[in-house]
Amino acid sequence: MHVAVNSTAVAQPVGAKAAIGWIGAALVTAVAVAGVLPVASQWPVITTAAVLTSTAWASTGAVLAAVPGQGVNAALFQLVGLFWAISWLDNHEAGPFPALAYLAGPAQLVAAATVLLRYPHSRLEPWSRVYVLVAAGWLLPLRLLTMLFSEPERLQHDARVWWPTIAHDDRAYHVLSDLFWFGSAILLPLFVVVLTRHLWRAARIDRRMLAPLIVAAAGAAVTVIIRVPLRIVAPSVTTPMVLVALESAGLLCIPLAFLWSAVNRRLARGTIADLVVALARLRTPVEIRGLLRATLHDPRLEILYRSPGLDGLVSSTGSPADAPDPDRNVLVDVHGHDGSLLATVVADRALERYRPLLDAAVSASGMAIENARLQAVAEGQMREVHEIRSLLAGAGPAERRRIERDLHDGVQQRLLALAMRLEVVRQSTREPAVRTIVDQTHEEVRASLAELRRLAHGIRPSALDADGLRAAVLDLAARMPVPVRVDVPPRRWPPAAEETAYFVVCEALANVLKHAEAGTATVVVTDRGERLGVEVGDDGRGGADLRAGTGLTGLAARVEATGGTLTVRSPPGGGTLIVAEVAWT
């Protein structure tokens, strides 16, 4: 058993990106340390928290840089850390540092809002995109304009530092500053609302991983909101260090929450051991699907089963299913030991971000899926039987004959092939659980075959009309899981004789699979003048008895009704030979 992932993704060289990310984190830390140095001795705890906040954001970006598809989010995390570090450069009363620090504040808020509303996706949702554009279009231009109409002394800086003043206008400064902070008072609570919506719309597994991050982000937004009234009342007053400390703590919680989510993701892989234990107690395809849905937090996950010789796909409930869309879902193919395709697990696209967990869960479920496959396919065939019965009940005579004639080349042939394969599985396994499932499914298939035979009684297989007895027998032999040598003349006989001979071959080959434990079988049809000779033999264990009340008894009665005979030679250990002579004149 092995799992093959159906994916068109191209592996990306993430090693170099990760290295660049860690170099960036080191540079951000250096900027933060340089920014707090002048006040480190005066405020050691607060400045340490400031450096840790910048380092944590930048390190989170370095970690994300190694994750495929997260390159932009990684850069945004590092930008937040850099802007926070730059905001501390105003402790250096020289050159452009105070001006850069003044601009870095709103830039940091916009970058943080962007990455928190994007992650873990690669793009913003429409409402989130509108929010980011409004926030950036409001906060950044207004902050720049307040600089243009003020001087550094108004913001408690040395008059000798560089400042982009174009005109000193106190009235314009106050208006612009009020607009900036009133806008902030609206945008920050609105951010919590948009962030909550982002969490609500996320896939279930994303919600579990995002929840700590969202809670931390909402808390950080509250710490920033707290200082908004002060800035509105006294825009030129330096922010008290206690509020700075509170804001630092809030911002630090976000990358720590990201780390906690990453730990949760790794811990989630530990649930695979519980999955394996639980699978041992499950039997049906629906139960297996339900357990995978619970483990992967994907309520729409589906397992589509395939079977050799059957067209299309069936779901865990046995209902027909369309081919899944690989652009909207993650597909994981499950193959048997011989490389044959058994099933395809169709999962939410969000699980692409949790690929190790998805692959491990499907791989652990592989044996259970293989055991459940024939049961799911059998349920699909039985569903088709019930649908045909409903059609027959409501159909007119002509339509009824058409449906009945389709049974031989349709459901009945596929059910017969499925019954044969179930017998092969039963004989080849020693697992009690597998034998139980196979026996139950085999009984259901046999019941469905019996119902179909009642529906189709007396109806001639359409394959005989189109191609004759030789083609119909060759098609039946090709469906057998054991080699069958066919020797049938390429000619036609009367319809009634061909039909009886065909059913002799069908029943005999079914017995080969059900009872004989044979390695090969032979079908020989000969023209004996007024009779058609049919011989079906195998090299199995023998011991078949025409008087035991098996399907052979009914078959003998059918042959004798044509004026022919049926005999069985089946010594113990010597194989079985069924010989029928069907009258056709």
N, C-alpha and C positions, 0 to 999 in steps of 0.2 A: 504494500500500500504506500502510495506517495501522493503528495499534493503538488500540482503544477499551477502556477499563478498565471492567469491570462492577462497580461499587462503590456502596454505599448510604451511604458515609461522608459526613458533612457537614463542609465546610471550617470550621476554627475560626480566629478571629482571634488568632493567636499573637504578633503584634507587641507588644500591650499586656502579655501575660504575660512575654515576654522582657524588656521594659523593667523590669517589677516585679522580675524575677529579678536583673537587674544592679544595681538599687537595693539589693536585699537583700544581694547580694554585697559591695557597698561598705560597708553597715552592719556586716556581720560582720567585715570587715577592720578597720573602725574600733574595734570592740570588742576584737579581738585586739591591735591596737596599744596600746590603753589598758591592757590586761591585762599586757603585758610591759614597759611603760615603766619601772617601778621597778627592774627587774633587767637592762634592756637593755645598759647599759654594762658590767655584770659578766659577763654571758653573751651576747655579741652574736650568735654563731653559732646557739646554741640558740634564742634568742628570735626571730631572723629565720626559722629553720625553723618555729617555732610559728605565726608570722603567715602564712607561705607555706602552711602546711597548712590553716589556716582559710580563707584566700582561695581555695585550690585547690578545696576541697570546695564552698564557696559558689558559685564560678564554674562548677563542673560542674553545679550545680543551675540556674544561669542559662541555661546552654547547653541543658539538658534541657527547660527551660520552653518553649522554642520548638518542641519536638517533640510532635506530637499524641499524646494518650494517656499522656504521661509527667509530667503535672502533679504527682501525688502523689510520684513518685520524685524530681522536682526539689525539692520542698519538703523531703523527707527528707535529700537531700544538703546542702541549706543548713542544716538543723537540726544535722546533724553538725558542720559548720563552726562554727555558732554555739555549740554546747555545748563544743567544743574551745576556742573563744575565751574563753568564760565560765570554763572551768576554770583559766585563768591570772589571773583577777581576784583570786585569793587573795593575790597580791602586794601588794594594797592592804589594809592592816590597818585597815579602817574599815567601819562599817555592815554590810550583809548580804553583802558581796562574798565573804568566805571561806565562808560557808554555801552561797551559790549555786554557788561553784566545787566544793565538796564533793559537792553533788547532781548537778552537771553531768557528772561522770565516768561513772557508770553510765548516765545518760541518753544520753550520747554513744555508748556501746557498744551499747545497745538500738537506737538510731536507725540506727547503721551496720549492724548485723546485719539490721535490717528491710529497708533499701534494697538491700543486697547480695544478699539472698535473693529480693527482688522483681524487680529489674531483669533483663531489659528488659520484664517482664510488668507488667500493671496490678494484679495481686493476688498474694498469697502462695499457694504450694501447701500442701496440708494439713499435711505434716510440717513445713514451714518455719513455718507459722502456729503450730503447737504449740510449736516451739522458741522463737519470739519471745514467745509468751504466758508460757511458763515462765521465760524470762530476765527479762522485765519484772516478772513477779510475784515473782521471787526477789530480784533485785538492787535494784530501786527501793525497795520497802518496808523491806528490811533496812538500806539506807544511811540512810533517814530515821529508823529506829528507833535506830540508833547515835548519831545526832545528839541524839535526845530524851533519851538516857541518858548524855550526856557534856557536857563543857564545852569551850570553844574552846582552853583552855590544853593540854588533852590532845593536841590536834592541832597544837601549836606555833603557836597564834595568840594575838593579844593578848586579854587578858581583857575589854577594853572593846568588842569587836566584837559584833554581834548574833548570837545563837545560840539555836535553839529548844529549850533544855533544859527538861524537865519534872521531871527528878530526876537527880541525879548518883549513878550506880551503876556502879562499876568492874566488878563481876562481870557485870552485864547487858551492859555495853559490850563486854567481851571475848568473851562468848558470841556476841553479835550480829555482832561484827566477824569472828570465826572462821567463823561460818556464811556470811557474805558472801563471804569469800575462798575458803573450801573450795568453795562453789558456783561461784565464778568459775573455780576450777581444773578443774571438771568441764565447765562451760558453754563455755569458750573452745576446748578441743580438740574438743568436740562440734560447735561452730560450723564448724570446718574440715570435719568429716565431712558435715554437712548442706549446706554450701556445695559440696562436691565432688559430692554427689548432685544438687544443683540444676544444676550444669554438665553432668553426665552425662545428665540427663533433657531438656536443652534441645535444640531443633532443631539440625541440623548446622551451619547457617550461624550460629546464635546461639553455638554452642560456639566457632567460630573467632573471633568478635568478643569473647566473654566471657573467653576463656582468659587474656589478660594481666590482666584485672581480678580474676579468681579467684585467680591466683597471688599478686598483690599483696595481696589481702585475707587470704589464708592467712599470708603473711609478716608482715602487720601483727598478726594474731592471735598469732603466735609472740612478737612483741616485747612484747605485753601479758602473755602467759603468763610471761615471764621474771621479771617483778617480783612475781608472785603469791606465791612462797615468802617473799620479804622481808616482804610485808604480813602473812603469817600469823605469822611469827616475831616481827616488831616492828611492830605495826599503827600505833603512834603516831609512828614515826620518819619524817621527811620523805624522800620518794623521792630517791635520788641523781640528780644532773643528767645523768649519763651514761645512766641508764635512761630519763629523760625525753627525752633527745636521740634515743635509739634508737626510742622509741615515736613521736616526732614524724616521724622518717624513715619508719617503717613506714606511718603514716597518710598521709603525703604521697605515698607510692608509689601509693595507690589512685586518686586523681583523675588522677595522671599516667598510670596504666595505662588509665583511661577515655579520656584524650586520645589515647593510642596506638591504642585500639580505634576511635575516631572517624576517625583517620587511615587505619587499615586499611580502614574502610568506604569511604572516598573512593577509596583506591587500588584497591579491588575493582571500581570502575566502569571503571578502566583496562583490565580484562580484556575489556571489550566489543570493543575493537579486535582482540584475539586471537580472540575468538569469531567476528567477521566473517571473518577469514582462514581459520579452521578450517571454517566453514560452506561455503566455496567448494569444499572437497574432499569434502563429504558428499553422498550421493545419496538414501539411504533414510529413511523416517520414523523408524525405530528409531535410526539414527545421529544424527539431529537431536535427538531426545528425549534421547539419552545425553549429547550435548554440553551441552544446556541443564541437565540434571541436574548435571553436573560444574561448570558455571560458577556455578550458583546454590546448589550444595551441598544439593540437595533430591533424595534418592534416590527419592522417590515422585512426582515431577513427571510429569504426563501431558499429552499433546496430543490432544484429541478433535476429530476432523475431521468436517466437515459437507459435504454436497453437495446442490445443488438437485435436487429430484425424488426424493431418497432419504430414507427415514424413519430417524430415530434417529441415533446417533453411532457412530463407529468409533474405536478407539484406534490408536496408532502401529503395532501389530501386525496391524491389520485386524479385530480381534475386536469384537463389539458392546459398547457401553458405556452405562451409565446416565447420566442427567443429573447433573452434579456438584452438590454441596450448597454454596451460597454462604456458608452460616454456618460451615462447617468448612474451607473452602478460599478461597484468593485466585483469582479468575477474571479472566483477561485475554483479551478477544476480539480476534481478528485478522480484519480486513476487507480485501477487495480494493479495487482502484481504483474499482470501480463501487458500492462500499458493501455488497456481498454478504458475508455472514458465511462465512468460510472455516474457521475453527477456533477452539477455546477452549483456552487453556493453563490447566491446573489445578495450582496450586502450594500448598505448605504455608502455613498461616495465618501462620507466623512471618515469611514474606517480606513481609507487610504493613508490617513495620517497616523494610524495605529497599526501599520502593516504587520509588525512582528506579532502583535497580539492576535490579529485576525488569522494569520497563517498558522500560528501555534494552535489556536482553537479548532480550526478546520482539520489540521493534521491529526490532532487528538481524537477527532470525531470520525476519522476516515473509516475505521473498521465498523463502527456503528452505522455509518452511511451505507457501506457496502452491504451489510446485513439487511438494512431496511429497503434497499433499492428494489428488490424483486417484489416486496410487499407493496410498495408504492405503485409499481407498474401493474401489479395484479389488481389493485384497487381501481386504477385507471381503466383497465380492461373490463372489470365488472361494472363500472359506471357506464361504459359504452354498451354493455349488455342490457342494462336497465333502460337506457335511452332507446335502444332498438326495440325492446319490448313495448315501450310506450308508443313508439312510432307504429309498430304493427297493430296495436290496439285501435289506433285512430285512422289507419290507412284504408283506402279502398282496395278492391281486389287486385287491380293492376299494380298499384304501388306496393301492396303487400308482397306480391310475387317478386317484384324487383328487389325489395329489401331482403327477402329471404334468400334470393339467389346470391346476393352480395355477402351473405354470412360466411360462405365456404372459403372465399378468398380474402375475407377481412378478419373480423374479430376471432372467428373460430380457429383459423390457422395460427394467428398470433398467440392465442391462449394455449394452443397445443404446444407450440414452440416454448412458451414460457413454462408450461408444466414439465417439459423435458429438461429444461435448464434447472428448474428447482430440484428435480431428482438428482441431477449431477452434483449440485451444491450439497444436498443432503448426504450423498454417498462420499463426498470428498472432505467433509469436516467432521471433527470429533468434539467440537464445542457444543455442550448441551444447550446453551442459550440460542446459538445459531440454528441447531436442529429444531428447537421449539418453534422459532419464527418460521422456518422453512416448512415445517409440517402444517402449521396453521394456514400459511399462505397457500400451500399446495391443496389443502382441503377446499379452500375458498375458490381456487381456480377450477378444481374438479367439479364443484357445484355449478359454477358458471358454465363450464363446458356442457354439463348435463342439461342445463336450461337452454343453451343454444341448440343442442341436438334436438330437443323437443320442439323448439321454434322452427328449426330447419328440416325437420323430419320429412323425408320424401322429396326434398328439393335438390335438384341436380346442381353440383358445383359449376360455376360459370367458367372456370379454367378449362374444364373438359370440353365445353362447347367451343371455346376459342382455339385451343391448342392440342387437345387430345390427351389420352391417358399418359403417354410417355412424358410430355412436358409437365403435367400436373405432379407426377411421381418424382421427377427430377427436382421440382421446386420444393416438394416436401422433404426430400432427402437432404437438400442443401441447408435446411433449417435444423437438421439433427446435429447435436453436439458430438456424435460419434460418426466415424466414416461409414457411409452406406454405398455399396456397389449396386448400380441400377442397370438392369438388362431388360429393356422394354422395346419391342419393335416399333418403328416410326410409322404406324398405320392407325386407322380408325376402326372401331367396332361399334355396334349398336349402342345408343346412349345408355340404356338400362344396364348393359353388361359393363361398360366403362365406369358407370357410377358405382356399382357394387364392388368391382375390382379395386377401385380407388379407396373405398371405405375399408376394405380388407387390409390394404397396405397401411392406412392411417392407424387403425386399431392395433395392428401387429407391431408397428414401430413405436406406438405409445407404450405397449407392453415391454418392448425392449428396454426402454428407459425406466419404466416403473419397477420392473421386477428382475430383468435378466442380468444386470451388472455386466453387460457385454462390452467388448472392445470394438467390434465391427458388426455390421449387418449386411444382408444381401436381399435384393428384391429382383425377382425374375418373373416375367410375364411371357407366356407362350400361347400361340394360337393352335388349338387342338381340334380343329374342324368346327364342330357345333358347340364347342365349349372353350372358355377362356381360362387357361391355367395361371394361377397366381401362387408364387412361393416366396415366403418371407422367412429368412433364417438369421440366426445370430450365434455367436460363440460364447454365450453367457453360461449361467449356472444350471439352466434347465429346470425341470420340475414343474412346468406349466401343466394345468389340468383343465381340460375342456368342461369337466363336470363340476368344477368348483364354484360355479355361479359368478364368474368374473365377466368382464366385457366380452370375452371370447364366446360365451354362451349366446349372448344377443347377436354377435356377429355371425355365428353358425346358423342361427334362425333366419337371418337376413339372406344368407347365401342359399339356404335350402328353399326359401320362398321363391327363388328364381328357377328352381329345379336342379340346383347344383349341390355340391357337397363341400364340407370343410373338415379337415383332419389335423390333429396336432401330434407331433412327435417331439417329446421333450424329456429324454432320460436325465436323471440327476447328474450334473457335472458335464453333460454332453451337449449343451446348447439346445436351441428350440427351432423347429421347422414347422411353420404353418402352411398347409397346402390347401388351396381352394380351387374348385372347378365351378366356374360360373357359366350356366347355360345362356346362350345368346341367340338361339334361333327360335 
